[in-house]
Amino acid sequence: MTISFEVISEINDIETFAVGSKIREVARLQETYGKGRWRKCKGTAMIQLSDKSLFLAELHWYEANGIGKKELKIKSLLEKIQ
């Protein structure tokens, strides 16, 4: 199930926790988006769900220089804002 959401604040506490061959899906990422130094990252940001509710959430995504952030997903909802 995919949850529709929008990031409405800057992503904070960014941490890289896998790089290159340590990412299980690196071959798929290179095939889909192009070759690059892929990193799997996490951070926290305020998000708005499709029902307009606001949450502080932990987000995970892949990124590479020149390609940008791809496949942003909610890992956990940390706190309801409103």
Residue frames as a rotation matrix with the C-alpha (Angstrom) as fourth column:
MET 1
0.578 0.816 0.000 0.00
0.816 -0.578 0.000 0.00
0.000 0.000 -1.000 0.00
THR 2
-0.537 -0.737 0.410 1.40
0.745 -0.643 -0.178 3.38
0.395 0.210 0.894 -1.02
ILE 3
0.289 0.567 -0.772 0.55
0.827 -0.553 -0.097 6.38
-0.482 -0.611 -0.629 1.12
SER 4
0.189 -0.150 0.970 0.31
0.702 -0.670 -0.241 9.69
0.686 0.727 -0.021 -0.72
PHE 5
0.552 -0.069 -0.831 2.09
0.698 -0.507 0.506 12.52
-0.456 -0.859 -0.232 1.10
GLU 6
0.603 -0.389 0.696 3.86
0.293 -0.704 -0.647 15.83
0.742 0.594 -0.311 0.61
VAL 7
-0.131 -0.718 -0.683 7.00
0.991 -0.070 -0.116 16.97
0.035 -0.692 0.721 2.45
ILE 8
0.669 0.513 0.537 6.19
0.501 -0.846 0.183 20.44
0.548 0.146 -0.823 3.81
SER 9
0.874 -0.486 -0.003 9.37
-0.337 -0.610 0.717 21.24
-0.350 -0.626 -0.697 5.74
GLU 10
0.164 -0.916 -0.366 13.09
-0.880 0.032 -0.474 20.91
0.446 0.400 -0.801 5.31
ILE 11
0.785 -0.005 -0.620 14.43
0.158 0.968 0.192 17.39
0.599 -0.249 0.761 5.95
ASN 12
0.402 -0.599 0.693 16.53
-0.874 -0.476 0.096 17.43
0.273 -0.644 -0.715 9.14
ASP 13
0.198 -0.416 0.888 18.91
-0.678 0.596 0.430 15.00
-0.708 -0.687 -0.164 10.86
ILE 14
0.793 0.088 -0.603 19.96
-0.572 0.450 -0.686 13.53
0.211 0.889 0.407 7.51
GLU 15
0.042 -0.741 0.670 22.06
-0.639 0.496 0.588 10.39
-0.768 -0.453 -0.452 7.81
THR 16
0.213 -0.078 -0.974 23.52
-0.858 0.461 -0.224 8.12
0.467 0.884 0.031 5.11
PHE 17
0.229 -0.104 0.968 23.38
-0.759 0.604 0.244 4.50
-0.610 -0.790 0.059 6.17
ALA 18
0.320 -0.254 0.913 24.30
0.474 0.877 0.078 2.57
-0.820 0.408 0.401 3.00
VAL 19
0.257 -0.336 -0.906 26.47
-0.721 -0.691 0.052 3.40
-0.643 0.640 -0.420 -0.01
GLY 20
-0.312 -0.489 -0.815 27.08
-0.946 0.234 0.222 1.68
0.082 0.840 -0.536 -3.35
SER 21
-0.438 0.060 -0.897 27.20
-0.305 0.929 0.211 -2.12
0.846 0.366 -0.388 -3.21
LYS 22
-0.990 0.120 -0.075 25.83
0.108 0.291 -0.951 -2.10
-0.092 -0.949 -0.301 0.37
ILE 23
-0.297 0.930 -0.217 22.46
-0.791 -0.367 -0.489 -1.13
-0.535 0.026 0.845 -1.13
ARG 24
-0.338 0.218 0.916 20.55
0.195 0.968 -0.158 -4.28
-0.921 0.125 -0.370 -2.13
GLU 25
0.536 0.729 0.426 18.76
0.600 0.027 -0.800 -2.52
-0.594 0.684 -0.423 -4.98
VAL 26
-0.045 -0.621 -0.783 21.70
-0.185 -0.765 0.617 -0.62
-0.982 0.173 -0.080 -6.49
ALA 27
-0.852 -0.260 0.455 21.49
0.351 0.362 0.863 -2.47
-0.389 0.895 -0.217 -9.84
ARG 28
0.002 0.944 0.330 17.79
0.999 0.011 -0.040 -1.58
-0.042 0.330 -0.943 -10.19
LEU 29
0.530 0.140 -0.836 18.47
0.325 -0.944 0.048 2.06
-0.783 -0.298 -0.546 -9.25
GLN 30
-0.473 -0.792 -0.386 21.23
-0.146 -0.362 0.921 2.33
-0.869 0.492 0.056 -11.87
GLU 31
-0.751 0.257 0.608 19.04
0.649 0.458 0.608 0.74
-0.122 0.851 -0.511 -14.52
THR 32
0.249 0.969 -0.014 16.05
0.964 -0.249 -0.096 2.95
-0.096 0.010 -0.995 -13.69
TYR 33
0.891 0.176 -0.419 17.68
0.252 -0.959 0.132 6.32
-0.378 -0.223 -0.899 -12.96
GLY 34
0.731 -0.680 0.055 21.26
-0.212 -0.303 -0.929 6.05
0.649 0.667 -0.366 -14.24
LYS 35
0.232 -0.762 -0.605 24.73
0.787 0.512 -0.343 5.33
0.571 -0.396 0.719 -12.96
GLY 36
0.311 -0.176 0.934 25.93
-0.419 -0.907 -0.032 7.27
0.853 -0.382 -0.356 -9.98
ARG 37
-0.821 -0.526 -0.219 27.27
0.022 0.355 -0.935 6.95
0.570 -0.773 -0.280 -6.45
TRP 38
0.128 0.992 -0.008 24.01
-0.080 0.018 0.997 5.82
0.989 -0.127 0.081 -4.88
ARG 39
-0.940 -0.311 0.139 23.35
-0.139 -0.022 -0.990 6.38
0.311 -0.950 -0.022 -1.19
LYS 40
0.042 0.939 -0.341 20.45
0.572 0.257 0.779 5.29
0.819 -0.227 -0.527 1.01
CYS 41
-0.849 -0.349 0.396 19.57
-0.012 -0.737 -0.676 8.07
0.528 -0.579 0.622 3.45
LYS 42
0.046 0.883 -0.467 17.16
0.897 0.169 0.409 8.85
0.440 -0.438 -0.784 6.24
GLY 43
-0.935 -0.264 0.238 15.96
0.140 -0.889 -0.436 12.00
0.327 -0.374 0.868 7.95
THR 44
-0.336 0.848 -0.410 12.99
0.847 0.082 -0.525 13.62
-0.411 -0.524 -0.745 9.65
ALA 45
-0.973 0.115 0.199 10.53
0.004 -0.858 0.513 16.14
0.230 0.500 0.835 8.22
MET 46
-0.407 0.912 -0.039 7.00
-0.227 -0.143 -0.963 17.42
-0.885 -0.384 0.265 8.62
ILE 47
-0.985 0.139 0.100 4.69
0.143 0.345 0.928 15.82
0.094 0.928 -0.360 6.07
GLN 48
-0.341 0.938 -0.057 1.07
-0.780 -0.316 -0.540 16.26
-0.525 -0.140 0.840 5.04
LEU 49
-0.740 0.168 0.651 -0.89
0.307 0.946 0.105 13.13
-0.598 0.278 -0.751 4.19
SER 50
-0.843 0.429 0.325 -3.56
0.286 -0.155 0.946 13.08
0.456 0.890 0.008 1.48
ASP 51
0.145 0.935 -0.324 -6.25
0.866 0.038 0.498 13.52
0.478 -0.353 -0.805 4.19
LYS 52
0.349 -0.121 0.929 -4.53
-0.027 -0.992 -0.119 16.86
0.937 0.016 -0.349 5.16
SER 53
0.991 -0.064 -0.121 -3.27
0.127 0.095 0.987 15.57
-0.051 -0.993 0.103 8.55
LEU 54
0.466 -0.866 0.179 0.23
-0.590 -0.455 -0.667 16.71
0.659 0.205 -0.723 9.57
PHE 55
0.969 -0.229 -0.093 2.91
0.233 0.715 0.659 14.47
-0.084 -0.660 0.746 11.07
LEU 56
0.203 -0.979 -0.035 6.57
-0.954 -0.205 0.218 14.52
-0.221 -0.010 -0.975 11.94
ALA 57
0.969 0.210 0.127 7.90
-0.164 0.940 -0.298 11.47
-0.182 0.268 0.946 10.11
GLU 58
-0.101 -0.974 0.202 11.08
-0.292 0.223 0.930 9.52
-0.951 0.035 -0.307 9.52
LEU 59
0.835 0.345 -0.428 11.69
-0.470 0.045 -0.881 9.35
-0.285 0.938 0.199 5.78
HIS 60
-0.037 -0.835 0.549 13.98
0.180 0.535 0.826 7.07
-0.983 0.129 0.131 3.75
TRP 61
0.902 0.270 -0.338 15.15
-0.271 -0.255 -0.928 7.66
-0.336 0.929 -0.157 0.17
TYR 62
0.254 -0.833 0.492 17.89
0.859 0.428 0.280 6.95
-0.444 0.352 0.824 -2.35
GLU 63
0.902 0.008 -0.433 20.03
-0.159 -0.924 -0.349 9.70
-0.402 0.383 -0.832 -3.85
ALA 64
0.188 -0.879 0.439 22.98
0.919 0.315 0.238 10.17
-0.347 0.359 0.866 -6.20
ASN 65
-0.294 -0.383 -0.876 24.91
0.083 -0.923 0.376 13.27
-0.952 0.038 0.303 -7.28
GLY 66
-0.882 -0.050 -0.469 23.41
-0.418 -0.378 0.826 14.77
-0.219 0.924 0.313 -10.41
ILE 67
-0.682 0.678 -0.276 20.30
0.314 0.612 0.726 12.58
0.661 0.408 -0.630 -10.09
GLY 68
-0.434 0.482 0.761 18.77
-0.715 -0.698 0.035 13.75
0.548 -0.529 0.648 -6.82
LYS 69
-0.666 0.295 0.685 16.40
-0.519 0.477 -0.709 12.17
-0.536 -0.828 -0.164 -4.29
LYS 70
-0.425 0.534 -0.731 14.39
-0.618 0.419 0.666 9.21
0.662 0.734 0.152 -5.56
GLU 71
-0.066 0.525 -0.849 11.74
0.224 0.837 0.500 6.91
0.972 -0.157 -0.173 -4.05
LEU 72
-0.762 -0.108 0.639 11.04
-0.509 -0.509 -0.694 8.94
0.400 -0.854 0.333 -0.92
LYS 73
-0.014 0.784 -0.621 9.01
0.176 0.613 0.770 6.86
0.984 -0.098 -0.146 1.54
ILE 74
0.288 0.219 0.932 7.63
-0.851 -0.389 0.353 7.11
0.440 -0.895 0.074 5.07
LYS 75
-0.537 -0.498 -0.681 9.45
-0.065 0.829 -0.556 4.73
0.841 -0.254 -0.477 7.40
SER 76
-0.363 0.487 -0.795 7.54
0.916 0.344 -0.207 5.77
0.172 -0.803 -0.571 10.52
LEU 77
0.268 0.515 0.814 5.17
0.131 -0.856 0.499 8.47
0.954 -0.027 -0.297 11.77
LEU 78
-0.620 -0.673 -0.403 6.81
0.501 0.056 -0.864 9.97
0.604 -0.738 0.302 14.85
GLU 79
-0.694 0.359 -0.624 4.32
0.449 -0.462 -0.765 12.59
-0.563 -0.811 0.160 16.08
LYS 80
0.069 0.791 0.608 0.94
0.967 -0.203 0.154 13.97
0.245 0.577 -0.779 14.99
ILE 81
-0.880 -0.460 0.122 1.17
0.437 -0.882 -0.177 17.77
0.189 -0.103 0.977 14.61
GLN 82
-0.702 0.699 0.134 -2.52
-0.710 -0.701 -0.065 18.71
0.049 -0.141 0.989 14.37
